[in-house]
Amino acid sequence: MLINDLSLKITNSRDVIDAAIARVFNRSWLVLGPEVNEFEPAFASYVGVNFCRTVANGTDALEIGLRALGVKQGDKVATVANAGFYTSTALLAIGAEPYYLDVDLETRVVSLTEIERAIKAQVKAIVVTHLYGKAVSDIVEIAAKCSAAGVLLVEDCAQAHGAKIDGKQVGSFGDIACFSFYPTKNLGALGDGGAIVTNDPVLSEGIARLRQYGWSSKYQVELSGARNSRLDEMQAAILSVFLPHLDSWNIRRREIATAYSTQIKNDALRLPAIGGEDYVAHLYVVRTQHRLSLQAHLRSHEIASDIHYPIPDTKQPVFKSRFANISLPNTELLAEEVITLPCYPEMTDADIQQVINAVNSWQL
């Protein structure tokens, strides 16, 4: 069993995928055409915001979004260090200074206390990551505190499409929010893709220019720091036919996570806090001090696993000793203990039971 079997998704959706691709071929418009123009407002409406601008991938969304907000070289930007270095990549591209925050040991996302620490440190912006499909529960208070302090708030929703806090979609709380449509995401394309959403028309227009060379009109460049980062028509067409299924796919993901959390009985594991609508089960991540043993046991039962993520950003080789004096105890502990079990909508009940039985049979 794979950690995420995309062949099943493609097979189950082949008719609508083929129709979407045929539509693009028949129009022969491949970049920034009618499919993008249709998907962007549809996704904005789903999130509950006014504007959506698509880009080539989720990391570009973070970089372009931060640039549109006015983040520049030397600016201090707060972020977590347990989310795979994607925000850090964007900050390095800009030349901004990462200010790393620790996470809660149970939820694995940033706490309000850490946000308050960042605000006191006078950061220009804070990137709040909704990780593993778990929405940051304090996002309403975080948004209020950032607004009062004049700190820009960016939501990283790459792993949380469709998660809600008090009935409101993640992505609708910050100044901007960034999404990835990488194929394994809850709303995934059949290639790379990303988006930035906002309620601010000025930011939306700035993002549209930054994703295409900084043009104010064709061949007239007015903005520096721009990119060529565009979602192609094929992926936009596929995302448009997948979007109506997102909520039902998320329901199935929650069902899988609930089955794991209620039926896995192994004292060597710590199971995640899964919650309700605030959790869309992008990944089902458990903790154990004996990760390699569990991985080997799962392999013996033909079940794949993965580690999201094994190296905190502060410990990445690219930084050398730059953050050697930074201590993020919860982040560092999680990096040593987390392991991801298969969790994707196409899993059958038999697949789910196979994983549960394998985990329960694991002994040290």
C-alpha atoms as one frame of an Amber mdcrd trajectory, in Angstrom:
protein
   0.000   0.000   0.000   1.373   3.401  -0.998   1.408   6.429   1.299  -0.915
   8.052  -1.281  -2.008   6.138  -4.393  -2.688   8.801  -7.018  -3.436   6.167
  -9.668  -6.729   5.462  -7.903  -7.712   9.133  -7.925  -6.926   9.399 -11.632
  -8.786   6.188 -12.458 -11.869   7.210 -10.455 -11.954  10.661 -12.081 -10.764
   9.709 -15.565 -13.932  10.804 -17.403 -13.971  14.334 -15.991 -10.187  14.641
 -16.332 -10.347  13.650 -20.002 -13.200  16.097 -20.602 -11.262  18.929 -18.942
  -8.141  18.211 -20.978 -10.162  17.992 -24.195 -11.724  21.357 -23.425  -8.272
  22.929 -23.157  -7.070  21.250 -26.346 -10.148  22.408 -28.242  -9.571  26.003
 -27.151  -5.812  25.827 -27.798  -5.268  28.430 -25.069  -2.661  27.068 -22.686
  -1.594  29.868 -20.295  -3.689  32.461 -18.384  -6.826  31.829 -20.359 -10.493
  30.991 -19.690  -9.793  28.005 -17.424  -7.705  30.093 -15.018 -10.261  32.894
 -15.261 -13.009  30.465 -14.246 -11.127  28.622 -11.526  -9.806  31.690  -9.678
 -13.200  33.179  -8.698 -14.596  29.718  -7.985 -11.797  28.971  -5.536 -12.040
  32.454  -3.988 -15.767  31.849  -3.429 -15.055  28.469  -1.846 -12.543  29.982
   0.587 -14.865  32.921   1.273 -12.687  35.757  -0.007 -12.916  38.244  -2.847
  -9.872  37.424  -4.942  -7.714  34.488  -5.983  -4.570  34.621  -8.130  -3.072
  31.333  -9.236   0.660  30.712  -9.570   2.985  27.863 -10.528   3.294  26.238
  -7.085   2.758  26.732  -3.379   6.283  27.961  -2.625   5.970  30.638  -5.313
   2.664  31.585  -3.683   4.478  32.253  -0.406   7.273  34.257  -2.043   5.032
  36.301  -4.332   2.489  36.857  -1.586   5.122  38.135   0.835   6.591  40.394
  -1.858   3.120  41.772  -2.615   2.752  42.623   1.076   5.972  44.614   0.889
   8.325  42.206   2.641  11.861  43.069   1.573  15.449  42.044   2.175  16.330
  42.254   5.862  12.728  42.252   7.085  12.044  39.885   9.983   9.301  37.330
   9.286   8.077  34.788  11.855   7.327  31.216  10.887   7.430  27.688  12.278
  10.339  25.329  11.678   8.446  22.014  11.451   6.809  22.381   8.044   9.366
  21.250   5.505  11.327  24.493   4.838   8.851  25.811   2.252   8.271  29.173
   3.913  11.978  29.384   4.673  12.700  28.875   0.966  10.487  31.846   0.140
  12.137  33.996   2.808  15.612  33.139   1.551  14.579  34.069  -1.999  13.454
  37.489  -0.765  16.390  37.957   1.579  14.104  38.284   4.600  15.235  37.151
   8.066  13.387  34.097   9.455  12.250  34.373  13.073  11.407  30.845  14.127
   8.539  29.899  16.430   7.990  26.679  18.329   4.786  24.649  18.054   2.421
  22.969  20.469   3.451  19.374  21.089  -0.063  17.968  20.685  -1.492  20.034
  17.816   1.921  20.449  16.063   0.925  24.003  15.036   1.915  27.384  16.420
   0.464  28.617  19.712  -0.883  32.036  20.595   1.960  32.487  23.110   4.547
  32.085  20.353   2.668  34.543  18.153   2.769  37.073  20.976   6.520  36.507
  21.261   6.925  37.266  17.557   4.879  40.442  17.823   7.038  41.622  20.737
  10.104  40.950  18.582   8.671  43.453  16.067   8.471  41.140  13.093   7.048
  42.634   9.914   4.946  39.578   9.083   3.912  36.229  10.524   3.288  33.117
   8.447   0.850  30.824  10.264   0.944  27.260   8.953  -2.136  25.039   9.188
  -0.185  21.780   9.262  -1.185  18.179   8.449  -4.721  19.386   7.765  -5.086
  20.818  11.293  -6.244  24.429  11.404  -4.565  26.694  13.945  -7.307  26.952
  16.540  -6.269  30.432  17.723  -6.338  31.974  14.232  -9.130  34.444  15.098
  -7.198  35.807  18.085  -3.956  35.726  16.113  -5.522  37.807  13.340  -6.832
  40.326  15.877  -3.470  40.651  17.625  -1.609  41.041  14.334  -4.032  43.695
  13.151  -3.738  45.642  16.402   0.060  45.507  16.237   0.303  46.358  12.546
   1.885  42.978  11.769   1.050  41.374   8.430  -0.575  37.932   8.645  -0.076
  35.223   6.033  -1.885  31.891   6.261  -0.086  28.887   4.786  -2.975  26.615
   3.832  -1.042  24.184   1.638  -2.150  21.242   3.801  -5.552  22.455   4.919
  -7.892  23.025   1.950 -11.402  23.074   3.362 -10.573  23.178   7.070 -12.819
  25.513   9.081 -12.763  27.436  12.337 -16.247  28.330  13.582 -17.653  27.668
  10.116 -15.147  29.934   8.392 -12.620  28.548   5.949  -8.910  28.769   6.657
  -7.443  31.208   4.188 -10.014  33.874   5.021  -8.429  35.179   8.238  -5.127
  36.707   7.131  -4.082  39.577   4.886  -3.359  36.878   2.332  -3.366  33.084
   2.293  -1.286  30.719   0.197  -2.294  27.333  -1.173  -0.490  24.508  -2.946
  -2.182  22.258  -5.479   0.583  19.667  -5.535  -0.998  16.331  -6.587  -1.159
  14.831  -3.070  -2.882  17.852  -1.506  -6.529  17.680  -0.452  -7.248  19.686
  -3.599  -4.460  18.563  -5.884  -3.814  19.062  -9.582  -2.068  16.565 -11.849
   1.102  18.612 -11.632   2.325  21.636  -9.736   0.110  24.604  -8.935  -0.561
  27.197  -6.281  -2.733  30.165  -5.378  -2.826  33.312  -3.269  -6.166  34.562
  -1.939  -7.053  37.900  -0.384  -9.874  40.367   0.192  -7.682  43.320  -0.823
  -8.047  44.435  -4.479  -4.726  46.288  -4.408  -2.878  43.197  -3.176  -4.647
  41.068  -5.759  -3.519  43.346  -8.562   0.038  43.422  -7.228   0.119  39.622
  -7.100  -1.158  39.422 -10.682   1.745  41.610 -11.802   4.381  39.867  -9.707
   3.446  36.454 -11.144   4.061  37.727 -14.676   7.355  39.610 -14.911   6.097
  42.677 -13.036   4.168  43.834 -16.098   1.688  46.677 -15.764   0.887  46.021
 -19.429   2.481  43.649 -21.892   6.281  44.125 -21.993   6.115  47.120 -19.611
   7.836  46.162 -16.358   7.026  48.248 -13.279   7.564  45.910 -10.305  10.887
  44.478  -9.194  11.199  41.032  -7.645   8.679  39.571 -10.081   8.593  36.028
 -11.447   7.238  34.011 -14.315   4.904  31.867 -12.185   1.630  30.934 -13.788
  -0.838  28.072 -13.383  -1.319  26.502 -16.806  -4.762  26.041 -18.328  -4.610
  22.250 -18.092  -4.154  22.269 -14.334  -6.791  24.978 -13.871  -9.287  22.885
 -15.826  -8.528  19.804 -13.720  -8.775  21.772 -10.459 -12.152  23.127 -11.563
 -13.587  19.630 -11.941 -11.982  18.457  -8.678 -13.131  21.414  -6.544 -16.788
  20.281  -6.218 -15.526  16.993  -4.727 -13.198  18.546  -2.136 -15.664  18.505
   0.758 -16.662  14.877   0.189 -13.009  13.867  -0.111 -12.324  15.649   3.185
 -15.193  13.782   4.831 -13.630  10.496   3.733 -10.231  11.600   5.041 -11.814
  12.359   8.429 -13.481   8.944   8.427 -10.093   7.288   7.915  -8.489   9.398
  10.649 -11.362   8.625  13.018 -11.022   4.909  12.356  -7.313   5.095  13.135
  -7.831   7.123  16.294 -10.544   4.871  17.665  -9.138   1.475  16.652  -5.373
   1.796  16.937  -4.428   0.503  20.384  -0.687   0.505  20.819   0.998   2.029
  23.868   4.176   2.726  21.883   2.329   5.372  19.850   0.897   8.819  20.505
  -2.017   9.541  18.198  -2.829  13.028  16.868  -5.581  15.340  18.080  -7.856
  15.136  15.045 -10.813  17.400  15.941 -13.829  18.154  13.753 -14.177  20.594
  10.849 -10.866  22.167  11.834  -9.107  18.991  10.658  -9.179  17.732   7.074
  -6.723  14.844   7.574  -4.229  15.839   4.917  -1.793  13.629   6.802  -2.319
  11.269   9.714   0.840  11.714  11.759   1.579   9.636  14.853   4.524   9.832
  17.244   6.829   7.130  18.532  10.299   6.923  19.996  10.863   3.828  17.855
  10.109   5.170  14.391  12.530   3.000  12.416  11.155  -0.144  14.028   7.591
   0.819  13.133   8.566   1.669   9.556  10.266  -1.702   9.133   7.233  -3.480
  10.578   4.873  -1.642   8.213   7.106  -2.493   5.235   6.923  -6.150   6.202
   3.139  -5.791   5.844   3.549  -3.978   2.488   2.446  -0.647   3.929   4.370
   2.513   3.110   4.998   5.319   5.603   6.793   8.657   5.517   8.263  11.283
   7.839   6.821  14.813   7.742   9.327  16.312   8.584  12.651  14.909   9.826
  14.764  18.100   9.979  13.682  21.376  11.624  14.364  24.411   9.438  16.824
  25.707  12.026  18.909  22.522  11.641  19.055  22.470   7.845  22.598  22.310
   6.408  22.030  25.397   4.270  22.026  27.510   7.449  25.212  25.947   8.865
  25.473  27.429  12.390  23.267  30.463  11.745  20.550  29.292  14.156  22.718
  27.176  16.454  21.607  29.176  19.483  17.894  28.822  18.707  16.064  26.265
  20.851  12.689  24.947  19.712  12.218  21.942  22.000   8.821  20.798  20.785
   9.777  21.153  17.123  12.990  19.223  17.685  11.235  16.426  19.570   8.577
  16.069  16.879  11.243  15.837  14.174  12.632  12.790  15.967   9.294  11.059
  16.561   6.734  11.766  13.815   5.728   9.173  11.255   2.901   9.382   8.710
   0.441   6.570   7.979  -1.472   6.248   4.675  -4.552   8.502   4.607  -6.197
   9.381   1.304  -9.831   9.317   0.128  -9.480   6.355  -2.222  -8.517   3.965
   0.581 -11.019   1.146   1.016 -12.310  -0.046   4.375 -10.101  -3.098   3.906
  -7.063  -0.856   3.368  -7.843   1.041   6.550  -8.218  -2.170   8.534  -4.945
  -3.463   7.098  -3.107  -0.415   8.475  -4.849  -0.650  11.852  -4.074  -4.357
  12.196  -0.436  -3.835  11.223   0.082  -1.013  13.709  -1.656  -2.923  16.476
   0.496  -6.008  15.837   3.738  -4.022  16.093   5.766  -4.927  19.160   9.121
  -3.653  20.375
